[in-house]
Amino acid sequence: MPLLKEVSRNYGKLDLHINGKWVKPKTGKYFEATNPATGKVIAQAPVAGPEDVEKAIVAAHAAFGKWRNVPFRDRAKLIFNLRDTFMKHHEELARILVQDHGCTIEDGRGTISRCIENIESAGSSMYSFYKGEHVEQLANGIDCYLIHEPVGVFLIITPGNIPMHAWSSFVPYALACGCTVIVKPSRQCPVAADAMSKMVDEAGFPPGVVNLLHMGPERELNRVILSDPRVQGVGLIGSTRVSKELFEICGQYGKRSSLNGNGKNTIVIMPDANLDQSVNYILRGCFGMSGQRCLGSDNVVVLGDNKLYKTLKDKLIAASKAMKMGYGLDESVELGPMTTPGGREQVIGFVESGLKSGAKLLLDGRKAKVKGYEEGYFLGPNIFENVTPDMHIAKEEAFGPLCNLLRMDSLDETIGFINSTNYGHSACIVTESGKSARKFIRECEVGNVGVNAGIPQPYAFFGLGSKKDSFFGNSKSRMDSVKMFLDEKTVTLRWV
């Protein structure tokens, strides 16, 4: 199938976006961004330094004083302008994401649709958190009411695996609440971050409301930003390691936070499951977006006899081998490259760890090559069996196209295994039994549960649940983030 046209073969030198202007970094430094499918450079991204950080904080703080006072309906109009802008550029944004991230065009288009849903959720819900609460004649001559007020400037840190979706999980809600933001994107996908800021510009937001700072690999500037009294908190979708670091900083300086880390997610196949559907769920959950989804899974627990297990295993191997790998701008491609060479090497390390632990590798994707894309960061599907709960590969997130097949005797044992990890992000069950599903929902210590699904993706107006070491802070992302961006004020009036 012919490739869809790239938005640009090379995006050149990108700029920082501060106070409504595209500016060069004061450091004079840049880093290269590559297309994961080709390995070729597609942009040079700027590296912000302390001077750039100060300018962004000044801009965001000054803009907050004005933005919070923009009338409700005018602010809502801009939120929906942003929605219309994303709709207008839907295909362009999806193709940029394919080039910058490595996902398939199907996943790219799905991502932009999820972004639009977040923007719609933020805009449509503004009335609910601005109406407040009012009690008249609480006592003789006394009325009392509750109002919500925007908090201020927030740092938003987005990851390389879902750069656009993570942006939309915080930024539209912050803007709807009357806050301003400084966005610090992952170095893995700078072109995607650049495109998002261009959408904000086109939608007509005032200068300084959304600022963009590309940075180097060091994290010292996170502390610089969060220690500043003009900045009120941080929203992150990323790793547990960084979440813990930021949570400590927020505790030290009294800042608000929504910090979403790693998971170790599981799909459970019950004896009554439809096996063809189960294979589709596993392909999507373990290999979709090259295994780099937050809600994707590494572990697949199979309950049932040997015949059922063998049937499922054979179907899974056959379907995995049939997945077409390649550049995501080919609409027939089902599996794109890893986003970075480092991510690819990490997954290879997991496979080698599994082999050393005694797991049996049924399908080896380490040496996968795609004709015409020999420099791409490709990995084929990797499937293990004879995996035991004590193995490293069963306890930590590979973040790549890896599937660990585990055998267990009961649902109780399986739930105990899921709950034994340090993480609590998601778990799915495939079953026709309402009793089993209900037990699974109630007893799994995770924030997102799927029943007859491979990815338990909640709609935008639900917060993304996570527990244990998968989350730190005072509010989840998406709709729940308004708890972070708004504060409460009560007013007691006596006129009699």
C-alpha positions in Angstrom: 0.0 0.0 0.0 1.4 3.5 -0.9 2.5 5.7 2.0 0.4 8.7 3.0 2.2 12.0 2.4 4.4 13.3 5.3 3.4 16.7 6.6 7.1 17.7 6.2 10.2 15.6 5.5 12.2 17.9 7.9 10.7 20.4 10.3 14.0 22.3 10.7 15.0 24.2 13.8 12.1 24.4 16.3 11.7 27.2 18.7 10.5 27.7 22.3 7.1 29.3 22.7 7.1 32.0 25.4 4.5 34.7 25.9 2.9 34.1 22.5 6.1 34.3 20.6 8.4 31.7 19.0 11.9 32.4 20.3 15.4 30.9 20.1 16.8 29.3 23.3 19.2 31.5 25.2 21.5 28.5 25.5 22.0 28.3 21.8 21.8 24.5 22.1 19.7 22.0 20.1 19.1 18.3 20.0 18.1 16.1 17.1 14.7 14.5 16.7 14.5 11.4 14.5 11.7 9.5 12.7 11.6 6.1 14.5 10.7 4.3 11.3 13.6 5.6 9.3 16.1 6.7 11.9 16.5 9.9 10.0 16.6 13.4 11.6 13.3 15.3 11.1 14.0 18.3 13.4 16.3 20.1 15.7 14.7 20.9 19.0 15.9 23.8 21.3 17.3 23.3 24.8 15.9 25.8 27.2 18.1 27.1 30.0 17.5 29.0 33.3 17.0 32.3 31.5 14.3 30.8 29.3 12.7 29.3 32.3 12.5 32.6 34.1 10.9 34.3 31.0 8.3 31.5 30.8 7.4 31.8 34.5 7.1 35.6 34.2 4.9 35.2 31.1 2.6 32.6 32.6 2.3 34.5 35.9 1.4 37.7 34.2 -1.0 36.0 31.9 -2.7 34.3 34.8 -3.7 37.7 36.3 -5.6 38.5 33.1 -6.8 35.0 32.0 -8.5 34.3 35.3 -10.6 37.4 34.8 -11.7 36.6 31.2 -15.5 36.2 31.3 -16.7 32.6 31.6 -18.4 32.4 28.2 -15.4 34.0 26.5 -13.0 31.5 28.0 -15.4 28.7 27.0 -15.5 30.0 23.5 -11.7 29.8 23.2 -11.8 26.2 24.6 -14.2 25.3 21.8 -12.1 27.2 19.3 -9.3 24.9 20.3 -11.6 21.9 19.7 -12.4 23.2 16.2 -8.8 23.8 15.5 -7.9 20.2 16.4 -10.8 19.0 14.2 -9.5 21.1 11.3 -6.0 19.7 11.6 -7.0 16.2 12.7 -5.2 14.3 9.9 -2.2 16.6 9.9 -1.7 16.1 13.6 -2.1 12.3 13.3 0.6 12.2 10.6 3.0 14.4 12.6 2.6 11.9 15.5 3.4 9.0 13.3 6.6 10.7 12.1 7.6 11.8 15.6 6.5 8.9 17.7 6.4 5.9 15.4 2.8 4.8 15.9 0.5 3.6 13.2 -1.8 6.0 11.4 -4.7 4.3 13.0 -3.3 4.9 16.5 -2.4 8.5 15.4 -5.9 9.2 14.3 -7.3 7.6 17.5 -5.0 9.8 19.6 -6.2 13.0 18.1 -9.8 11.9 18.6 -8.9 11.3 22.3 -7.4 14.8 22.5 -10.6 16.3 21.1 -12.6 14.4 23.6 -10.5 15.9 26.4 -11.0 19.4 25.0 -14.7 18.8 24.7 -14.9 17.4 28.2 -13.1 20.4 29.6 -15.2 22.9 27.8 -18.5 21.2 28.3 -18.0 20.8 32.1 -17.0 24.4 32.9 -20.5 25.3 34.0 -20.5 22.5 36.6 -17.5 23.7 38.5 -18.2 27.4 38.1 -21.8 27.3 39.3 -20.7 26.7 42.9 -23.1 26.0 45.8 -25.5 28.4 47.5 -27.6 28.1 50.7 -30.0 31.0 51.3 -31.2 31.8 54.8 -28.8 29.4 56.4 -29.5 31.2 59.6 -31.6 34.3 60.3 -30.4 36.9 57.7 -27.4 34.8 56.7 -26.6 33.3 53.3 -23.6 31.1 52.5 -22.1 30.0 49.2 -19.1 28.2 47.8 -17.1 29.4 44.8 -14.2 27.8 42.9 -11.2 29.9 42.0 -8.3 29.1 39.6 -5.0 28.4 41.5 -2.3 29.8 39.2 0.6 28.7 37.0 1.3 24.9 36.5 4.1 22.9 35.1 2.8 20.2 32.7 5.3 17.4 31.8 4.4 15.1 29.0 5.9 11.7 28.1 7.3 10.3 24.9 4.8 7.4 24.7 1.6 9.5 24.5 2.9 13.1 23.9 -0.4 14.5 22.5 -2.9 12.6 24.6 -1.0 13.5 27.8 -1.0 17.1 26.8 -4.8 17.0 26.4 -5.2 15.2 29.7 -4.1 18.4 31.6 -3.8 21.5 29.4 -7.5 22.0 28.3 -8.7 21.5 31.9 -6.1 24.0 33.3 -7.2 26.6 30.7 -10.9 25.9 31.4 -10.3 26.5 35.1 -8.6 29.8 34.4 -5.0 28.6 35.1 -1.9 29.1 32.8 0.7 26.5 32.0 4.3 25.9 31.1 4.6 22.7 29.1 7.8 20.7 29.3 7.5 17.8 26.7 9.6 14.7 26.5 12.7 14.9 24.4 11.4 11.9 22.5 8.6 13.7 20.6 9.4 17.5 20.3 7.7 17.9 16.9 4.4 16.7 18.4 4.7 19.2 21.2 5.5 22.0 18.7 2.4 21.2 16.8 0.2 21.3 19.9 1.4 24.8 20.8 0.7 25.9 17.2 -2.9 24.7 17.7 -3.2 27.0 20.8 -1.9 29.9 18.8 -4.4 29.3 16.0 -7.3 29.0 18.4 -6.6 32.5 19.6 -5.5 32.2 23.2 -3.8 35.2 24.8 0.0 35.3 25.0 1.5 33.6 28.0 -1.5 31.3 28.7 0.4 28.3 27.3 4.2 28.3 27.1 6.4 25.6 25.7 9.9 24.8 26.9 11.9 22.0 25.3 14.7 20.9 27.7 17.8 18.7 27.9 17.9 15.3 29.7 18.8 16.8 33.1 15.9 17.3 35.5 17.3 20.1 37.7 15.1 22.7 36.0 12.0 20.8 37.4 13.1 21.9 40.8 13.9 25.4 39.7 10.4 25.8 38.3 8.5 24.1 41.2 10.5 26.0 43.9 9.4 29.3 42.4 6.5 30.8 44.4 4.8 31.9 41.2 4.3 28.2 40.2 1.6 26.3 42.0 2.0 22.7 41.0 2.7 20.1 38.4 0.9 17.5 36.2 2.9 14.6 34.9 2.3 11.4 33.0 5.6 9.5 33.0 7.6 7.1 35.1 7.2 6.2 38.8 10.9 7.2 39.4 10.3 10.8 38.2 6.9 10.9 39.9 8.5 10.1 43.2 11.2 12.8 42.7 8.5 15.4 41.8 6.3 14.4 44.7 9.1 14.9 47.1 9.8 18.4 45.6 6.1 19.2 45.8 6.0 18.2 49.4 9.1 20.3 50.2 7.6 23.4 48.6 3.9 22.8 49.3 2.8 22.4 45.6 -0.1 20.6 44.2 0.5 17.6 42.0 -1.0 14.9 39.7 1.9 12.5 39.1 1.1 9.4 37.1 3.8 6.7 36.9 4.4 3.1 35.6 2.1 0.1 35.8 2.4 -3.6 35.5 -0.9 -4.5 33.8 -2.5 -7.9 33.3 -5.1 -9.4 31.1 -6.9 -12.5 32.5 -8.4 -15.1 30.2 -11.1 -17.1 32.0 -12.1 -20.7 31.0 -15.4 -19.4 29.5 -13.7 -16.7 27.4 -14.2 -16.5 23.7 -10.7 -17.3 22.5 -10.8 -15.5 19.2 -11.9 -12.3 21.0 -9.2 -12.9 23.7 -6.5 -13.0 21.0 -7.7 -9.7 19.6 -7.6 -8.2 23.1 -4.1 -9.5 23.8 -2.8 -8.2 20.4 -4.2 -4.8 21.2 -3.2 -4.8 24.9 0.3 -6.2 24.5 1.4 -5.1 21.1 -0.7 -2.0 20.2 1.3 1.1 19.9 4.3 -1.2 20.0 3.5 -2.0 23.6 4.1 1.6 24.8 0.6 2.4 26.0 0.1 3.3 29.7 -2.9 1.0 29.8 -1.2 -1.8 27.8 -0.3 -5.1 29.3 2.7 -7.4 29.6 1.1 -10.2 31.6 -1.6 -12.5 30.3 -2.9 -15.0 32.9 -4.7 -18.0 31.4 -7.0 -20.1 33.6 -8.3 -23.4 32.3 -7.1 -26.8 31.1 -4.1 -27.6 28.9 -6.3 -27.9 25.8 -7.7 -24.4 26.2 -4.2 -23.0 26.9 -2.7 -24.6 23.9 -5.5 -23.4 21.6 -5.1 -19.9 22.9 -1.4 -20.0 22.6 -1.4 -21.3 19.0 -4.0 -18.7 17.9 -2.0 -16.0 19.6 1.3 -17.0 18.0 -0.2 -17.2 14.5 -2.0 -13.8 14.8 1.2 -12.2 16.2 3.3 -13.5 13.3 0.8 -12.2 10.9 1.0 -8.6 12.2 2.4 -6.3 9.5 5.3 -4.2 10.6 6.4 -1.0 9.0 6.2 2.8 8.7 2.9 3.9 10.2 2.0 6.1 7.2 1.2 2.9 5.4 -2.4 2.4 6.4 -2.0 -1.4 6.3 0.7 -1.5 9.0 -0.3 -2.9 12.4 3.0 -2.6 14.3 5.3 0.4 14.1 8.7 0.9 15.6 9.7 1.7 19.1 9.9 5.5 19.7 13.6 5.4 20.6 16.6 3.2 20.3 16.9 3.2 24.1 13.3 1.9 24.5 14.1 -0.8 22.0 17.2 -1.9 23.9 15.3 -1.9 27.2 12.8 -4.4 25.8 15.6 -6.6 24.4 17.0 -6.5 27.9 13.7 -7.7 29.3 13.6 -10.6 26.8 17.2 -11.6 27.8 16.2 -11.4 31.5 13.3 -13.7 30.8 15.5 -16.2 29.1 18.0 -16.2 31.9 15.1 -16.7 34.4 14.0 -19.9 32.6 11.0 -18.6 30.7 10.5 -20.1 27.2 10.5 -17.7 24.3 7.8 -18.8 21.9 8.1 -15.9 19.5 11.3 -13.8 19.2 10.9 -10.3 17.8 14.4 -9.0 18.7 15.9 -9.3 15.2 12.9 -8.0 13.3 13.7 -6.0 10.1 11.5 -4.1 7.7 12.6 -3.9 4.1 13.4 -0.3 3.2 13.5 0.7 6.9 16.6 -1.0 8.1 17.6 2.0 10.3 14.3 2.0 12.1 13.8 1.1 15.7 11.7 -2.0 15.1 10.9 -4.9 17.4 8.5 -7.7 16.5 6.1 -9.3 19.0 7.8 -11.3 21.8 5.9 -14.1 23.6 7.0 -16.0 26.6 5.5 -19.0 28.4 6.5 -20.8 31.6 6.6 -17.4 33.2 6.4 -17.4 37.0 5.3 -14.5 39.3 8.7 -14.2 40.9 10.5 -13.4 37.6 11.6 -9.8 36.9 9.6 -9.8 33.6 6.4 -10.6 35.5 6.9 -7.8 38.0 8.3 -4.8 36.1 6.9 -3.0 33.0 8.8 -3.8 29.7 7.1 -0.9 27.8 7.3 -2.7 24.5 5.8 -5.6 22.4 6.1 -8.3 25.1 3.6 -10.9 26.2 4.2 -13.1 29.2 1.9 -16.1 29.4 1.2 -17.3 33.0 -0.8 -20.3 34.1 -2.9 -20.1 37.3 -5.4 -22.3 38.9 -8.1 -19.9 40.2 -9.3 -16.4 40.0 -8.4 -15.9 43.7 -4.8 -16.8 42.9 -4.8 -14.5 39.9 -6.2 -11.5 41.8 -3.6 -12.1 44.5 -0.9 -12.0 41.9 -2.2 -8.8 40.4 -2.3 -7.2 43.9 1.2 -8.4 44.8 2.9 -5.8 42.6 3.9 -2.4 43.7 1.8 -0.9 40.9 -2.0 -0.4 40.6 -2.7 0.9 37.1 -5.0 -1.5 35.3 -6.2 -5.0 34.8 -8.6 -6.7 32.4 -10.7 -9.9 32.5 -12.2 -11.8 29.6 -15.2 -13.8 30.7 -18.9 -14.5 30.2 -19.5 -14.8 33.9 -20.9 -11.8 35.7 -20.0 -13.3 39.0 -16.3 -13.6 38.0 -16.3 -10.1 36.6 -17.8 -8.5 39.7 -15.3 -10.3 41.9 -12.5 -9.1 39.7 -13.8 -5.5 39.7 -14.2 -5.4 43.5 -11.0 -7.1 44.6 -8.3 -5.9 42.1 -6.2 -3.1 43.6 -6.0 -1.2 40.4 -7.4 2.1 39.2 -8.7 1.0 35.9 -10.5 -2.3 35.2 -11.6 -3.7 31.9 -14.2 -6.4 31.4 -14.0 -8.0 27.9 -11.5 -5.4 26.8 -7.8 -5.4 26.2 -7.3 -1.7 27.1 -9.5 -0.3 29.9 -9.5 3.3 28.5 -12.1 5.5 30.3 -13.8 8.4 28.5 -12.3 11.8 29.0 -14.9 13.0 31.6 -13.6 10.2 33.9 -10.3 10.6 35.7 -7.7 8.1 34.8 -7.5 5.9 37.9 -4.3 4.6 39.4 -3.2 3.3 42.8 -0.1 2.4 44.8 3.2 3.3 43.0 1.4 4.2 39.8 0.1 7.5 41.2 1.2 10.3 43.6 -0.6 13.5 44.2 -4.0 15.1 45.1 -5.9 14.5 41.8 -5.8 12.2 38.8 -5.5 13.4 35.2 -8.3 14.4 32.8 -11.5 15.6 34.4 -10.3 14.9 37.9 -7.4 17.4 37.4 -9.8 20.3 38.0 -9.4 19.4 41.7 -5.8 20.5 41.3 -6.4 23.5 39.2 -9.2 25.0 41.3 -9.4 26.0 45.0 -12.5 26.6 47.1 -13.7 29.8 48.8 -16.7 30.0 51.1 -18.5 33.3 51.6 -20.8 34.0 54.5 -23.1 37.0 54.2 -25.3 38.8 56.7 -27.4 41.7 55.5 -30.1 41.7 58.1 
